[in-house]
Amino acid sequence: MKLYYCKYPEGRQNFGDALNPWLWEKLIPGILDDDPNCAFVGIGTLINDALPRRTPQAKLRVIFSTGAGYEKATPVIDESYHIYCVRGPISAEKLGLRRDLAVTDGALLLRKLIDHSSIPKKYKFSYMPHYNFAGDGWQRVCDQLGFGYISPAWEIEDILTRIRQTEVLICEAMHGAIVADTLRVPWIPVSTHPSILPLKWQDWCASMKLEYQSYSLSHFYQPRSSTGGWANNKTTNKLDHLLTPARKLQEWLRQQKTAKELSSLVKIAKPHLSSDARIEEMLSRLEGCLEQFKLDFAQGKFKI
């Protein structure tokens, strides 16, 4: 059974997608391999009309806590799909599934793996941008404000540690919010660009009995010399000496504007956090789905 998730070119990473190999290898060891005849589709907004052509050899597709969205349409759900749970009620409705299959995002299963002992808080606020807009420009903004900065491209363990060191996480990256909620760290959702998809946020928030209310920030255009996110690390640093004084001033002014907006935001924004009871209820349901999947696998249900 082959793990299917969104992958990126070497040197680039998005936290939510990168959780897949990190998490599932720990939770279902010995099950995943390179057999393309059966696809395991986990964390991500992956159920759309692109899924069949991106898993062309798969005769069976296991869906576990996945969200529906993106692309142009939803796939035809036929006997090749074995759906254990989806991210939330919106995904279930879009796919025409039973309501009991709407559980929550599989990243909540991190609670089975982490050390729950408390660690000292280092940051009153930390900021985690969407991976498309991450870069060291945001790092400078956070440094200026005394905020922590979390790149979606960091190693999983480093991101988890930084979130746990934070009192309130400001996040454009949805899985930053999901993991913060899982770790019991309050979070504030923000959006800087119309490409941010509200539907997937609404889907997950509904699963946790939360209302999605995002706060708008101006889009922070990264400096030409920025690294991180989608920046081309091999070439951008070479452009530093080409920036004119006027361009450097322009980029400095952008940084000041962004810092002012972020500083104002934390004074008015109300952090979100699901209830402990909801966390435990959804975790129990996910664990039940996972145990059923492992039982089905052991009984040879997915043999081609």
Buried (B, 14 or more C-beta within 10 A) or exposed (E): BBBBBBEEEEEBBBBBBBBBBBBBEEBBEEBBEEEBBBBBBBBBBBBBEBBBEEBEEBEBBBBBBBBBBBBEEBBEBEEBBBBBBBBBBBBBBBBEBEEEBBBBBBBBBBBEEEEEEEEEEEBEBBBBBBBBBBBBBBBBBBEBBEBBBBBBBBEBEEBBBBBBBBBBBBBBBBBBBBBBBBBBBBBBBBBBBEEBBEBBBBBBBBBBEBEBEBBEBEBBBBBBBBBBBBBEEEEBBEEEEEBEEEEBEBBEEBBEEBBBBBBEBBEEBEBBBBEEEBBEBBBEBBBEBBEEBEEBBEEEEBEE
